[in-house]
Amino acid sequence: MSKRLVRISTANIFPALEKLIKQEINVILQNGNTHFGKLASFTKEKLILTDTRNHSHQLTLSELYEIVYDHAVVPTLK
């Protein structure tokens, strides 16, 4: 059975963000904290994540360790 979780490392985060807009993701920070929610928007410096309580979290890309998401949920671009 294939694995469904996709891990995006620090060096590859920014190029991958476009396809993750409005998708549920886990964001793991350098200090080990994890945030879960939908990616609302992003810039070259930060991303904005909306959690399940509809709170926004602004996270700078420099403090991210990795992003993990379930690839079965992300639609494929055609």
C-alpha positions, -999 to 999 in steps of 0.1 A, spaced: 0 0 0 14 34 -9 20 61 16 -4 91 15 15 115 37 38 139 19 66 158 37 80 190 23 114 200 37 125 236 44 143 241 11 112 230 -10 84 247 9 79 280 -10 76 263 -45 50 239 -32 27 264 -14 7 273 -45 -9 239 -48 -17 238 -11 -39 269 -9 -71 261 10 -59 226 18 -54 212 53 -18 209 62 4 204 93 31 229 97 60 219 119 83 246 133 120 245 140 112 244 178 90 213 174 56 231 177 30 219 151 1 239 137 -28 223 118 -52 241 95 -60 254 60 -34 274 42 -51 308 36 -23 327 18 14 331 16 42 354 6 80 349 2 84 357 39 53 341 57 23 320 54 -12 324 70 -28 293 83 -65 292 95 -70 266 123 -102 246 131 -114 274 154 -111 299 125 -80 316 142 -53 329 118 -17 321 125 11 340 107 42 319 104 74 331 89 89 307 64 123 309 81 109 293 113 94 263 94 110 228 96 85 210 73 50 208 60 31 175 61 -1 168 42 -23 139 30 -18 138 -8 -51 121 -13 -69 153 -2 -50 176 -25 -66 178 -60 -43 172 -90 -38 200 -114 -46 192 -151 
